[in-house]
Amino acid sequence: MDFDFSFAEQTLFKDIQDRIKGYIEGKNLEIQDSCKVEDALAILGKTPYLKLGLDTPDGFGGTSLMGAMETLAALSPSLYLSVEMSTRLFGSLVAMWGSDEQKKQWLAPLMKGQFLGAVALSEDALNVDNDPLKTIGVQNGDFLNITGDKTYVVNGPVADRIAVAGLMNGRLALFIIEHGTDGLVAGEPFSTLGYEGVAISRISLNKCRISMDRVIGPFEDFDALDTLRLWENQILLGASLGLMRAAFESARDYAKTHRSGGKPIIAYQEVAFKLSEMLTLLQTSQLFAYRTAWALETSPKEAQSLMWCAKVFCTEAAEKVSGYSLQILAGSGFISGNPSEIAYRCAKYGQIAGTSTEISRVKIGDAALGYR
Ligand SMILES: Cc1cc2nc3c(=O)[nH]c(=O)nc-3n(C[C@H](O)[C@H](O)[C@H](O)COP(=O)(O)OP(=O)(O)OC[C@H]3O[C@@H](n4cnc5c(N)ncnc54)[C@H](O)[C@@H]3O)c2cc1C
């Protein structure tokens, strides 16, 4: 197994780093409603980043995507989440299940960063594993009337198109609803613990009418929901790596330069031990996440349970690493707006969203016993 990134991959990561650093300069994308992604999408559209996983250019693969995700998430968690829920989640479902016409219409502009997507699966009291969706689409000739409520939608108020999971004659389908469609109401953006720059809201659908060519599916079974959760988990893995990297680098640099008691705090063994624990967790998480990304391409059956294991490990590691980082920065870490504080607040989301830590553990146990 070759653990090195190729020259093309390293060039891509540096390109993302340089372009997005330039874009972020002088802005704070981590405060509420600050993350207007259109310009950033256009910048990313000039690199291969938005094509990865959708129409992957030669020489790139699943691990290139994970590396690119880590790079962007380390620079701005809010920008990252907004872009990923659009390009990778919305984009992947179109690439995987859309008709040729739907791909032509949505995929090419998405990969150029020309519109923002969202995906709405979650509903009140819905556990994707064992509760039926309550969002229903009723066909009326060439049209479909959709009614339902979705609890948390990243990009909900600002997305140009939202893929909404619901039932059509009892079968799972994805309804692609354009911003401004009659009957679609996005709530006010929530004030959140982390990822504050991203607009996240409820959406309500009240006899929202779309034409039948905006429907993906209906599917034979509900397996597509598992696949969507798998992709969401992949996004959260990339986020965890980025948060850890930003938190580690911030604490390392601070420990070398900040003086307390007459010496740089790195001289205190307790501080150095925290940094070594952080680096160990970061590197272990990287190995786990990259192995999972590789398995997603080469061995999809194995990838599912590997993903649950990796997600539990990496998202818990992100909370630990960002907590240690904040502890090293101490007073200055507690003041809003530094990478440690931002990472600390964002880390929890990874354990809640996608397949939660608790549900992942149940699934890992089942997989270990051969039930899955
Ligand atoms: C900020 C934010 C943004 C989000 N964005 C999106 C989005 O864009 N699109 C989208 O579709 N969803 C989104 N979600 C939803 C998210 O992915 C989770 O699915 C959702 O938050 C979990 O549902 P819940 O909060 O109702 O928790 P519940 O499902 O009610 O779970 C509550 C607790 O019970 C545990 N639990 C539940 N079921 C089981 C079980 N079977 N076994 C063991 N433990 C269990 C859970 O782990 C958790 O600890 C978002 C959530 C948040 C917070």
The ligand as an ORCA input file, in Angstrom:
! r2SCAN-3c Opt
* xyz 0 1
  C     -26.862     21.371     12.825
  C     -27.519     20.196     12.145
  C     -27.569     20.115     10.764
  C     -28.190     19.028     10.137
  N     -28.308     19.002      8.790
  C     -29.008     18.026      8.199
  C     -29.227     18.032      6.772
  O     -28.736     18.896      6.045
  N     -29.999     17.064      6.248
  C     -30.547     16.084      7.014
  O     -31.238     15.240      6.477
  N     -30.335     16.026      8.352
  C     -29.585     16.978      8.960
  N     -29.391     16.944     10.319
  C     -29.928     15.834     11.099
  C     -28.840     14.887     11.623
  O     -28.174     14.283     10.539
  C     -29.365     13.794     12.557
  O     -29.966     12.795     11.831
  C     -30.366     14.232     13.519
  O     -29.924     15.393     14.193
  C     -30.627     13.119     14.521
  O     -31.958     13.195     14.870
  P     -32.461     13.756     16.266
  O     -31.727     14.998     16.554
  O     -33.921     13.780     16.182
  O     -31.956     12.632     17.281
  P     -32.708     11.272     17.697
  O     -32.778     10.353     16.521
  O     -33.967     11.592     18.394
  O     -31.673     10.672     18.727
  C     -31.607     11.140     20.096
  C     -30.572     10.279     20.838
  O     -30.991      8.908     20.856
  C     -30.017      8.068     20.254
  N     -30.678      7.029     19.437
  C     -31.697      7.202     18.553
  N     -32.006      6.029     17.960
  C     -31.177      5.101     18.486
  C     -31.001      3.705     18.254
  N     -31.743      3.034     17.360
  N     -30.037      3.086     18.955
  C     -29.267      3.752     19.863
  N     -29.385      5.067     20.107
  C     -30.320      5.738     19.428
  C     -29.211      9.004     19.348
  O     -27.904      8.512     19.101
  C     -29.195     10.300     20.162
  O     -28.195     10.240     21.147
  C     -28.743     17.978     10.946
  C     -28.633     18.055     12.350
  C     -28.047     19.137     12.947
  C     -27.970     19.194     14.453
*
